[in-house]
């Protein structure tokens, strides 16, 4: 990837990536739901993949519109990004 791109093209690519990740999340959630009764192990794997795509889409959404994406504190508790050592720059 040695092509030089301007900011608009970079933003378009990020948005495409975000939209793709959102669509893949939906597909994997549907797959997990359909497998729950018949194959719990594969349903769990599909759920994990959906979560991965959800995280990617969330990160890309935060890049496109900083502050608009809700930051989940996760299992560690705290107040979102600040709990992980990052601080908001204004």
C-alpha angles and dihedrals in degrees: 000000000000096000116120111228131187125235094264093054091046090052091049090052093049091050091049089051091049092049092048092050091050091051093047090050090055092048093050093046090053090048091049091050093051092048098046096093099037106034115016094178094056090042089056091050091049090050090052091051091049090052090051091054090046090056093048092049090049093052092048091047089053090052092051095044112016113211095014095093117081109237113220114218089210124196094326095067121213130108106309120264093003090064089060093054098262121120131202115254116208 
